[in-house]
């Protein structure tokens, strides 16, 4: 889970995009979802997707890696 604010995590995305990191995830505990940033170009991610509880997140950068978002938040209460 993020130890910094979502705003800071979202700003840091530009650093990863500039370095051509193919995929960047933010675990958004407040909204119980994962924000997935993909397709870096010109220092920005071209795609952002929110994966919520009840959905599976398939990592495009690492074949065969997936996360069940509900399992990630299991046992954590708001």
C-alpha distances in whole Angstrom, upper triangle without the diagonal:
4,6,9,11,11,14,14,11,14,17,15,16,19,19,18,21,23,23,23,20,20,17,14,11,8,5,7,7,10,12,10,11,10,12,14,16,19,23,23,26,28,25,23,21,24,21,18,18,15,15,15,15,18,18,17,16,18,17,20,20,20,23,22,18,17,14,15,12,14,13,10,10,13,14,11,14,13
4,5,7,8,11,10,8,11,13,12,13,17,17,16,19,21,21,22,19,20,16,13,10,7,6,7,8,10,12,12,12,11,12,14,15,19,22,22,25,26,22,21,19,22,21,17,17,15,16,16,17,20,20,20,18,20,19,21,21,21,24,24,20,19,16,18,15,17,17,13,13,16,17,14,16,15
4,7,9,12,10,9,13,14,13,15,18,18,18,21,23,22,24,21,22,20,16,14,11,10,10,10,12,15,15,15,14,15,17,19,22,25,24,27,27,24,23,22,25,24,21,21,19,20,20,20,24,24,23,21,24,22,25,24,24,27,27,24,23,20,21,18,20,20,16,16,19,19,16,17,16
4,7,8,7,7,10,11,11,13,16,16,16,19,21,21,22,20,22,19,15,14,11,11,11,11,12,15,16,16,15,15,17,17,21,24,22,25,25,21,20,20,23,22,19,20,19,20,20,22,25,25,24,22,24,23,25,24,25,28,29,25,24,22,23,20,22,22,18,18,21,21,18,19,17
4,5,5,6,9,10,11,13,15,16,17,19,21,22,23,21,22,19,16,14,10,11,9,10,10,13,14,15,14,14,16,17,20,23,22,24,25,21,19,19,22,21,18,19,17,19,19,21,24,24,24,22,25,23,25,25,26,29,30,26,25,22,23,20,22,23,19,18,22,22,18,19,17
4,5,5,6,9,10,11,14,15,15,17,19,20,21,19,20,17,13,11,8,9,7,9,9,11,12,12,11,10,13,14,17,20,19,22,22,19,17,16,19,17,14,15,13,16,16,18,22,21,22,19,22,21,22,22,24,27,28,24,23,20,21,18,20,21,18,17,21,22,18,19,16
4,5,5,6,9,10,12,14,15,16,18,20,21,19,20,18,14,14,11,12,11,13,13,14,16,15,14,12,15,14,18,20,19,21,20,17,15,15,18,17,15,16,15,18,19,21,25,24,24,22,24,23,24,24,26,29,30,27,25,23,24,21,23,25,21,21,25,25,22,22,20
4,5,5,6,9,11,11,13,15,16,17,19,17,19,17,14,13,11,13,12,14,15,16,18,17,15,14,15,15,18,20,18,20,20,16,15,15,19,18,16,18,17,20,21,23,27,25,25,23,24,23,24,23,25,28,29,26,25,23,25,22,25,25,22,22,25,26,23,24,21
4,5,5,7,9,10,11,13,15,16,17,15,16,14,10,9,7,10,10,12,13,15,15,14,12,10,12,11,15,17,16,18,19,15,14,13,16,16,13,15,14,17,18,20,24,22,22,19,21,19,20,19,21,25,26,22,21,20,22,19,22,22,19,19,23,24,21,22,20
4,5,5,8,10,10,11,13,15,16,14,15,13,10,10,8,11,11,14,14,15,16,14,12,9,11,9,13,15,14,16,16,13,11,11,13,13,11,13,13,16,18,20,23,22,22,19,20,19,19,19,22,25,26,23,22,21,22,19,22,24,20,20,24,26,23,24,22
4,5,6,8,10,11,12,14,15,14,16,15,12,13,11,14,14,17,18,18,20,18,16,13,14,12,15,16,14,15,15,11,10,11,14,15,13,16,17,19,21,24,27,25,25,22,23,21,22,21,24,27,28,26,25,24,26,23,26,27,24,24,28,29,26,27,25
4,5,5,7,9,10,11,13,12,14,13,10,11,10,14,14,17,19,19,20,18,15,13,13,11,14,15,13,15,15,11,10,11,15,15,14,17,17,19,22,24,27,25,24,21,22,20,20,19,21,25,26,23,23,22,25,22,26,26,23,23,27,29,26,27,25
4,5,5,6,9,10,10,9,11,10,7,9,9,13,14,17,19,19,19,17,14,11,10,8,10,12,10,12,12,9,8,8,11,12,11,13,15,17,20,23,25,23,22,18,19,17,17,16,19,22,24,21,21,20,23,21,24,25,22,23,26,28,26,27,26
4,5,5,6,9,10,10,12,12,10,12,13,17,17,21,22,22,23,20,17,14,13,10,11,12,9,10,9,6,5,7,11,12,12,16,17,20,23,26,28,26,25,22,22,19,19,18,21,24,26,24,24,24,26,24,28,28,25,26,30,32,29,31,29
4,5,5,6,9,9,12,12,10,13,14,17,19,22,23,24,24,22,19,16,15,12,13,13,10,12,11,7,8,10,14,15,15,18,20,22,25,28,30,28,26,23,23,20,19,17,20,24,26,24,24,24,27,25,29,29,26,27,31,32,30,32,30
4,5,5,6,5,8,9,7,11,12,16,18,21,23,23,23,20,17,14,12,10,10,11,8,11,11,8,8,9,12,13,14,16,18,20,23,25,28,25,23,20,19,16,16,14,17,20,22,20,21,21,24,23,26,27,23,25,29,31,29,31,30
4,5,5,6,8,8,8,12,14,17,19,23,24,24,24,21,17,14,12,9,8,8,5,7,8,5,5,6,9,11,12,15,18,20,23,26,28,25,23,20,19,16,15,14,17,20,23,21,22,22,25,24,27,28,25,27,30,33,31,32,31
4,5,8,10,12,12,15,17,21,22,26,27,27,27,24,21,18,16,13,12,11,7,7,7,4,7,9,12,14,16,19,21,23,27,30,32,29,27,23,23,20,18,16,20,23,26,24,25,26,29,27,31,31,28,30,34,36,34,35,34
4,6,9,11,11,15,17,20,23,26,28,28,28,25,21,19,16,13,12,12,8,10,10,8,10,11,14,16,17,20,22,24,27,30,32,29,27,23,22,18,17,15,17,21,24,22,23,24,28,27,31,30,28,30,33,35,33,35,34
4,6,9,10,14,17,20,22,26,28,27,27,24,20,17,15,11,10,8,6,7,9,8,9,9,12,13,15,18,20,22,25,28,30,26,24,21,19,16,14,12,15,18,21,20,21,23,26,25,29,29,27,29,32,35,33,35,34
4,6,7,11,14,17,20,23,25,24,24,21,17,15,12,10,8,9,7,10,12,10,10,9,12,13,14,16,18,19,23,25,27,24,21,18,16,13,12,9,12,15,18,17,18,19,22,22,26,26,23,25,29,31,30,32,31
4,7,10,14,17,19,23,25,24,23,20,16,14,10,8,6,6,6,10,13,12,11,9,11,11,12,14,16,17,21,23,24,21,19,15,13,10,8,6,10,13,16,14,16,17,21,20,24,24,22,25,28,31,29,32,31
4,7,10,13,16,19,21,20,19,16,12,10,7,6,5,7,8,12,15,13,11,9,11,10,10,11,13,14,17,20,21,18,16,12,11,8,7,6,9,12,15,13,13,14,17,17,21,21,19,21,24,27,26,28,27
4,7,10,13,16,18,18,17,14,10,8,6,5,7,10,10,13,15,13,11,9,12,10,9,11,12,13,16,18,20,18,16,12,13,10,10,10,12,15,17,14,14,14,17,16,19,20,17,19,22,25,23,25,24
4,6,9,12,15,14,13,10,7,6,5,6,9,13,13,17,19,16,14,12,14,12,10,10,10,10,13,15,17,15,14,10,11,10,11,11,13,16,16,13,12,11,14,12,16,16,13,15,19,21,19,21,21
4,6,9,11,11,11,9,6,5,7,8,12,15,15,19,20,17,15,13,16,14,11,11,9,10,12,14,17,16,15,12,14,13,15,15,16,19,20,16,15,13,15,12,15,16,13,14,17,19,17,19,18
4,6,9,9,8,6,5,6,9,12,15,19,19,22,24,21,19,17,19,16,13,12,10,10,10,12,15,14,14,12,14,14,17,17,18,20,20,16,14,12,13,10,12,13,9,10,14,16,13,15,14
4,6,6,6,5,6,7,10,13,16,20,21,24,25,22,20,18,19,17,13,12,9,10,10,11,15,14,15,14,17,17,19,20,21,23,23,19,17,14,14,11,13,14,11,10,14,16,13,14,12
4,5,5,7,8,10,14,17,20,24,24,27,29,26,23,21,23,21,17,15,12,12,11,11,15,15,16,15,19,19,22,23,23,25,24,21,18,15,14,11,12,13,10,8,12,12,9,10,9
4,6,8,10,12,16,18,22,25,26,29,30,27,24,22,24,21,18,16,13,13,12,12,16,17,19,18,21,22,25,25,26,28,27,24,21,18,17,13,14,16,13,11,14,14,11,10,8
4,6,9,10,14,17,20,24,24,27,29,26,23,21,22,19,15,14,10,10,8,10,13,14,16,16,19,20,23,24,25,27,26,23,20,17,15,12,12,15,13,11,14,15,12,12,9
4,7,10,13,16,20,23,25,28,30,27,24,22,23,20,16,14,10,9,7,7,10,11,13,13,17,18,21,22,23,24,23,20,17,13,12,8,8,11,9,7,10,12,10,10,9
4,7,10,13,16,20,21,24,27,24,21,18,19,16,12,10,6,5,4,6,10,9,11,10,14,15,17,19,20,21,20,17,14,11,11,7,9,11,9,9,12,15,13,14,13
4,6,10,13,16,18,21,23,21,18,15,17,14,10,8,6,5,7,9,12,10,10,8,11,12,14,15,17,18,18,15,12,10,10,7,11,12,10,10,14,17,15,16,16
4,7,10,14,15,18,20,18,15,12,13,10,7,6,5,6,9,12,14,12,12,10,12,12,14,15,17,19,19,16,14,13,14,11,14,16,13,14,18,20,18,19,18
4,7,10,12,15,18,16,13,10,11,8,6,5,6,7,11,14,16,13,12,9,10,9,10,11,14,16,16,14,13,12,14,12,16,17,15,16,20,23,21,23,22
4,7,8,12,14,12,9,6,8,6,5,7,9,11,14,18,19,16,15,12,13,11,11,11,14,17,18,16,15,15,17,16,20,21,18,20,23,26,24,26,25
4,6,9,13,12,9,6,6,5,6,8,12,13,17,20,21,18,16,13,12,10,9,9,13,15,17,15,15,16,19,18,22,23,21,23,26,29,27,29,28
4,6,10,10,8,5,5,6,9,11,15,17,20,23,24,21,19,16,15,13,10,10,14,16,19,18,18,20,22,22,25,26,24,26,30,33,31,33,32
4,7,7,5,4,6,8,11,14,17,19,22,26,27,24,22,19,18,15,13,12,16,18,21,20,21,22,24,24,27,28,26,28,31,34,32,34,33
4,6,6,6,7,10,13,16,20,22,26,29,30,27,26,22,21,19,16,16,19,22,25,24,24,25,28,27,31,32,30,31,35,37,35,37,36
4,6,8,9,13,15,19,22,25,28,31,33,30,29,25,25,22,20,19,23,25,28,27,28,28,31,30,34,35,32,33,37,40,37,39,37
4,7,10,12,14,18,20,23,26,30,32,29,27,24,23,21,19,18,22,24,27,26,26,27,29,28,31,32,29,31,35,37,34,36,34
4,6,9,11,14,17,20,23,26,28,26,25,21,21,19,17,17,21,23,26,24,24,24,27,25,29,30,27,28,32,34,32,33,32
4,6,7,11,14,16,20,23,25,22,21,18,18,16,14,14,18,20,23,21,21,21,23,22,25,27,24,26,29,32,30,31,30
4,7,10,14,17,20,24,25,22,21,18,18,16,14,15,19,21,23,22,21,22,24,23,26,28,26,27,31,33,31,33,31
4,7,10,13,16,20,21,18,18,15,15,14,12,14,17,19,21,19,18,19,21,19,23,24,23,24,27,30,28,30,28
4,7,10,13,17,18,16,16,13,14,13,13,15,18,19,20,19,17,17,18,16,20,22,20,21,24,27,25,26,24
4,6,10,13,15,12,12,10,12,12,12,15,17,18,19,17,15,14,15,13,16,19,17,18,21,24,22,24,22
4,6,10,12,10,11,9,12,13,14,17,18,20,20,17,15,13,13,11,13,16,14,15,18,21,19,20,19
4,7,9,6,7,6,10,12,14,16,17,18,17,15,12,10,10,7,10,13,12,12,15,18,17,18,18
4,6,6,8,9,13,15,17,19,20,21,19,17,13,11,9,6,8,11,10,10,13,16,15,15,15
4,5,8,10,14,16,19,21,21,21,20,17,13,10,8,5,5,8,9,8,10,13,12,13,14
4,7,10,13,16,19,22,21,21,19,17,13,11,7,6,6,9,11,11,11,15,15,16,17
4,7,10,13,15,18,18,18,16,14,10,9,6,6,7,10,11,12,13,17,17,18,19
4,6,10,12,15,15,14,12,10,7,6,5,6,8,10,10,13,14,18,18,20,21
4,6,9,12,12,12,11,8,5,5,6,7,10,11,11,13,16,19,19,21,22
4,6,9,9,8,8,6,4,7,9,11,14,14,14,17,19,22,22,25,25
4,5,6,7,7,5,6,8,11,12,16,16,15,18,20,24,23,26,26
4,6,6,9,8,9,12,15,16,19,20,18,21,24,27,27,29,29
4,6,9,9,11,13,17,18,21,21,19,22,25,28,27,30,30
4,6,6,9,12,15,17,20,19,18,22,24,27,27,30,31
4,6,9,12,15,18,21,20,19,23,25,28,28,31,32
4,6,10,13,16,18,17,17,21,22,25,26,29,30
4,7,10,13,16,14,14,18,19,22,23,26,27
4,7,9,12,11,11,15,16,20,20,23,24
4,6,9,8,8,11,12,16,16,19,20
4,6,5,7,9,10,14,15,17,18
4,5,5,7,9,12,12,14,15
4,5,5,6,10,10,12,14
4,5,5,9,10,13,15
4,6,9,9,12,14
4,6,6,8,10
4,6,8,11
4,6,10
4,7
4
